[in-house]
Structure formats: structure tokens, C-alpha cells
Amino acid sequence: MPTIKNFKHISIALTSVVLFACGSGSSEHDDLSVTDTVDATKTKDTKAQNVFYSIPSPIETTSLLKAAGAKYNKNFLNPIENLSKYESVKGKALNLGIYGSDLSFTSIFDQTQESMLYLRCTNTLASKLGISGAFDEKTTERIELNLENRDSLLGIISDSYWTADAYLKDNGQPGISALIIAGGWIEGLYIATQIANTTKNEAIITRIGEQKLSLDNLVALLDSHKTENEGIAEVLGYLIELKQIYDTVTTSAGETTVTTDKEKGVTTIGNGSSFALTADQLKQISEKAAKIRNQIIK
């Protein structure tokens, strides 16, 4: 089976979570030695990096789906008519992630009109969360000028999420960041399973199996913030149920290497592990992913 490679981590607000985790020491242990403090920081850094390197962004996921021969189907997306339903912080954050994933999906497949509609959805939710400047009129204007240039369009979307990331980092809201990441990941998995079930494409099925690693780290991420917001604990419960299915997926371990091109913003993961996903496991994952996703968007 293919290995996990070429992860472009342009993830929704993910960096803010990583940086917050690296810098959130406790004042209760001032008597620790310098060595103990350094060791604790290294452990925390390692855990944060595991999350960072294993969760693909919506752009990454949809790019992989297209490369595997997937076709555009708007029925896979969260209808824009649902936007008015999201009033809680949890609902706004999760569906910002979901609509962000849908925005990437429409952009990858050159659906310019629908890209604009989903941009407005992300703009609205970002504004309601107080993430000013992420998807504002200036962003809309830039996108309108680049509707025929997919690479530029995706770059602008990425810039928008970095703006959201910076805001959340500066305002100490890692829990909201975690929910946004979870929403984007869930939508990516949902779309992938829908396409896999209609095309039976082996490359996509393999990619779904590889999300076992991503899910483990996403669960760890949410677990570290579960006391910050009741919504986080609820979503964590959903994902633990999904993890129980993924835990039955057979994994052949291999050596993992990580290299980062800071200039291009591309992280490459070489992972010798393979994930043997049976037809029954795919069915269970598909059903659970759909149940979680539909619970979030309703």
C-alpha cells in the first residue's frame, strides 16, 4: 500500500494550537530544576509535533481525492442553507472547519461560483467567532480576481486560515482552534468515504485507512482541551467511538521520517506503515463518519 507522503500543512488554525501547547507551562511547579523543565517542554513539543505532522489540511485531503480520480459532487458538501443554524461557539467553530473543507473542495475542482458561496459561509462564521480579517471583503476581492487561477486561489484560502490562526494564537483560544481542525478533518473523511463507496477507488480507500494515525492525534489534541469547552468534550466522545473502529484496522509499522521545506511551506512525511482496511471496516467507518458529520451540521 502507498505510504503517507507530501503533507502540505496549510491547516485551519493548527499552528496556533501547536504554539499554545508548547508555551503553556504551569506556574505550580516553580521548584522544578532547569533540566526537569527542559525535559517537560521537549515532551510537550514532541506531542504537539505529532499532532501537527499527522493531520492533513482540507486542501491536502481534497487534492489527494482529485489526484485519485474523484469527481466533483456538490451533494457531498454541507448545504449553505444550513449556515443560519450555527449559533453556539461549538457549532460555529466546527462548521467553519467543515465549510473550509468544502471551500477547498470546490476550489480544487474549479467550481468558481460555489467557491464564492462557501467563501461567504466561512466569512460569516469567522466573523461571528471574532476572527477579524480572515475572510473579509479584501479576501473576497482577491479571490474574485483569481477565480481562474487555482493555485493562486488556494494560496489565498491558505492565507486566510493563517490570519485566523494568528488571531486565535494571540487571543489564547486553542480550544476553538481544535474544534475548527476537527470539523475540517471530519468533513474531509466524510467526503473521502462517500467517494470511496461510489468509486471503489483503492487509492482513496488506502488514504482512509491511513487516517488512523491522524485520528489518534486528533483525539489527543481534543483531549488536551476538553475542559475548556463542553463542545470539545462532546466532539471528543464522537471521535473516540470512531477510533474504536479504527483500532481494529491492522497496521504494519514502519520507520517515519519528517522533513520540512520552510520556504515552500511543505512538510514531507515518509511513513513505511501500511493500513489494511477491509470492506466491513470501510463500511463501519463510513457510517460512523456520516453520523458524526450529520450530527455536527444539523
C-alpha atoms as one frame of an Amber mdcrd trajectory, in Angstrom:
protein
   0.000   0.000   0.000   1.146   3.585  -0.581   2.928   5.408   2.199   1.917
   8.765   3.670   3.768  11.439   1.690   3.765  15.105   0.794   1.592  16.547
   3.542   1.084  20.270   2.802   0.167  21.550   6.223  -1.901  24.597   5.445
  -4.242  23.588   8.233  -7.024  25.624   9.738  -5.599  27.329  12.836  -3.389
  24.317  13.568  -0.232  26.258  14.222  -1.916  28.241  16.980  -2.704  25.016
  18.801   0.855  23.763  18.446   2.420  27.013  19.627  -0.035  27.340  22.508
   0.729  23.805  23.639   4.453  24.495  23.506   4.152  27.640  25.584   1.518
  26.785  28.160   3.644  25.897  31.162   2.179  25.781  34.665   3.254  28.135
  37.452   2.513  25.476  40.052   5.915  23.838  39.599   8.371  26.707  40.040
  10.565  24.463  42.186  11.413  22.195  39.246  15.008  22.147  38.166  16.012
  23.649  34.840  16.681  20.163  33.498  13.228  18.924  34.515  11.599  21.955
  32.896  13.514  21.441  29.661  12.603  17.746  29.586   8.921  18.541  30.179
   8.983  21.137  27.405  10.585  18.668  24.999   7.905  16.093  25.796   5.162
  18.641  25.200   6.837  19.798  21.970   7.032  16.224  20.717   3.338  15.614
  21.423   2.378  18.832  19.660   4.520  17.952  16.647   2.850  14.545  16.407
  -0.495  16.312  16.061   0.882  18.845  13.597   2.506  16.354  11.264  -0.292
  13.790  11.128  -3.455  15.811  10.439  -3.829  16.740   6.754  -5.465  20.038
   5.878  -8.722  20.246   3.883  -6.699  21.373   0.857  -4.403  18.369   1.257
  -7.317  15.970   1.536  -9.261  17.294  -1.441  -6.116  17.464  -3.591  -5.447
  13.812  -2.863  -9.034  12.909  -3.730  -8.801  14.647  -7.091  -5.431  13.040
  -7.819  -7.045   9.660  -7.159  -9.670  10.347  -9.822 -12.534  11.615  -7.689
 -15.311  13.614  -9.343 -16.974  16.750  -8.028 -20.350  16.218  -6.390 -21.958
  19.139  -4.562 -24.207  16.721  -2.676 -21.183  15.758  -0.586 -20.969  19.291
   0.823 -22.706  20.946   3.755 -25.537  22.986   2.178 -25.032  26.730   2.502
 -28.643  26.964   3.692 -27.502  25.428   6.985 -25.394  28.477   7.833 -28.083
  30.201   9.896 -28.324  27.197  12.241 -24.929  27.700  13.832 -25.182  29.946
  16.867 -23.135  28.233  19.578 -19.344  28.592  19.698 -19.052  24.850  19.108
 -21.370  24.957  16.094 -19.635  27.962  14.560 -16.127  26.564  15.049 -16.869
  23.044  13.817 -18.749  24.283  10.782 -16.091  26.852   9.963 -13.845  23.820
   9.628 -16.453  21.975   7.585 -17.210  24.893   5.279 -13.472  25.492   4.958
 -13.047  21.917   3.769 -15.948  22.389   1.362 -14.401  25.629   0.098 -11.195
  23.755  -0.649 -13.186  21.017  -2.383 -14.994  23.454  -4.662 -11.737  25.280
  -5.424  -9.776  22.130  -6.266 -12.480  21.194  -8.780 -12.680  24.704 -10.288
 -16.254  25.345  -9.136 -15.832  29.104  -9.053 -19.434  30.087  -8.361 -19.798
  27.640  -5.496 -16.373  28.627  -4.170 -17.705  32.149  -3.693 -20.775  30.841
  -1.887 -18.680  28.776   0.515 -16.300  31.679   0.993 -19.244  33.733   2.246
 -20.128  30.943   4.676 -16.603  30.841   6.091 -16.531  34.645   6.216 -19.763
  34.747   8.212 -18.690  32.118  10.736 -15.203  33.585  11.144 -16.736  36.986
  11.804 -19.130  35.548  14.387 -16.165  33.942  16.130 -14.422  37.300  16.152
 -11.652  36.216  13.779 -11.441  39.576  12.089  -9.736  39.879   8.731  -9.631
  36.172   7.920 -12.360  36.102   5.281 -13.201  39.779   4.872 -14.055  41.907
   1.832 -10.392  42.207   0.905 -10.121  38.433   0.771 -13.260  38.241  -1.340
 -11.843  40.772  -3.782  -8.584  38.831  -4.066 -10.469  35.622  -4.742 -12.686
  37.254  -7.365  -9.558  38.406  -9.201  -8.100  34.886  -9.159 -11.106  32.710
  -9.907  -9.417  31.275 -12.997  -6.116  30.595 -11.258  -6.485  27.600  -8.973
  -3.011  27.825  -7.432  -3.472  31.480  -6.519  -6.965  30.764  -5.237  -5.747
  28.020  -2.919  -2.930  30.272  -1.760  -5.423  32.960  -0.786  -7.525  30.439
   1.123  -4.398  29.326   2.954  -3.514  32.933   3.783  -6.992  33.392   5.227
  -6.537  30.480   7.582  -3.141  31.755   8.672  -4.863  35.037   9.543  -7.406
  33.112  11.609  -4.561  31.173  13.166  -2.730  34.338  14.198  -5.835  35.788
  15.799  -6.609  32.661  17.798  -2.983  32.339  18.890  -2.802  35.933  20.047
  -6.056  35.609  21.954  -5.320  32.283  23.641  -8.189  30.252  22.180  -6.664
  26.833  21.408  -9.950  25.072  22.146 -11.692  26.882  19.298  -8.741  26.069
  17.056  -9.078  22.390  17.952 -12.781  22.413  17.049 -12.085  24.060  13.702
  -9.425  21.461  12.937 -11.799  18.662  13.947 -14.547  19.996  11.705 -12.226
  20.172   8.707 -10.874  16.676   9.338 -14.321  15.137   9.790 -15.599  16.701
   6.570 -12.528  15.511   4.690 -13.058  11.966   5.955 -16.777  12.122   5.206
 -16.203  13.250   1.614 -13.490  10.622   1.144 -15.762   7.810   2.352 -18.625
   8.988   0.148 -16.349   8.961  -2.886 -14.803   5.620  -1.922 -18.209   3.995
  -1.644 -19.263   5.215  -5.082 -15.984   4.679  -6.971 -14.372   1.780  -5.056
 -11.080   3.553  -5.779  -8.279   1.697  -3.983  -6.098   4.792  -3.579  -8.886
   6.611  -1.746  -9.671   3.565   0.403  -5.991   3.355   1.323  -5.998   7.044
   2.236  -8.998   6.463   4.502  -7.109   3.684   6.271  -4.132   5.980   6.754
  -6.292   8.373   8.724  -5.916   6.020  11.691  -2.779   7.924  12.655  -4.432
  11.301  12.131  -7.394  10.299  14.276  -5.207   9.115  17.148  -3.510  12.505
  17.260  -6.733  14.449  16.768  -8.242  12.633  19.743  -5.144  13.527  21.773
  -5.464  17.160  20.701  -9.117  17.431  21.713  -8.487  15.545  24.938  -5.884
  18.133  25.940  -8.512  20.900  25.643 -11.660  19.061  26.748 -12.091  21.104
  29.918 -12.145  24.414  28.043 -15.497  23.961  26.337 -18.355  21.479  26.734
 -18.481  21.173  22.963 -14.929  19.844  22.845 -15.775  17.009  25.234 -18.839
  16.149  23.146 -16.892  16.008  19.870 -14.149  14.039  21.604 -16.758  11.446
  22.555 -17.839  11.127  18.917 -14.265  10.667  17.744 -13.474   8.093  20.422
 -16.334   5.999  19.018 -14.785   6.326  15.553 -11.362   5.487  16.981 -12.738
   2.226  18.357 -13.434   1.176  14.780 -10.050   2.353  13.540  -8.353   0.439
  16.366  -9.412  -2.776  14.592  -7.541  -1.758  11.423  -4.371  -3.802  11.000
  -1.218  -1.700  10.870   2.221  -2.794   9.723   4.680  -0.456  11.408   7.491
   1.220   9.542  10.029   3.959  10.109   8.679   7.525   9.891  10.784  10.428
   8.675   9.745  14.075   8.585  11.339  16.844   6.506  10.101  20.408   6.171
  10.744  22.914   3.385  10.154  26.166   5.266  10.426  28.271   2.108   7.661
  26.381   0.322   5.687  25.607   3.472   5.640  21.893   2.619   6.193  19.070
   5.065   7.003  15.639   3.658   6.276  12.576   5.738   7.849   9.285   4.767
   5.965   6.562   6.592   6.635   2.894   5.973   3.441   1.881   7.772   0.598
   0.295   5.840  -3.051   0.043   6.848  -5.106  -2.968   5.784  -8.713  -1.727
   5.556 -11.360  -4.411   4.987 -14.668  -3.820   3.222 -16.512  -4.191   6.532
 -14.233  -1.693   8.259 -14.743   0.783   5.420 -18.489   0.359   5.822 -18.309
   0.952   9.579 -16.025   3.976   9.212 -18.260   5.425   6.509 -21.384   5.044
   8.617 -19.780   6.482  11.740 -18.185   9.394   9.851 -21.547  10.229   8.276
 -23.303  10.031  11.649 -20.774  12.363  13.301 -20.744  14.799  10.411 -24.521
  14.914  10.123 -24.807  15.496  13.871 -22.479  18.479  13.526 -24.143  20.140
  10.529 -27.771  19.689  11.583
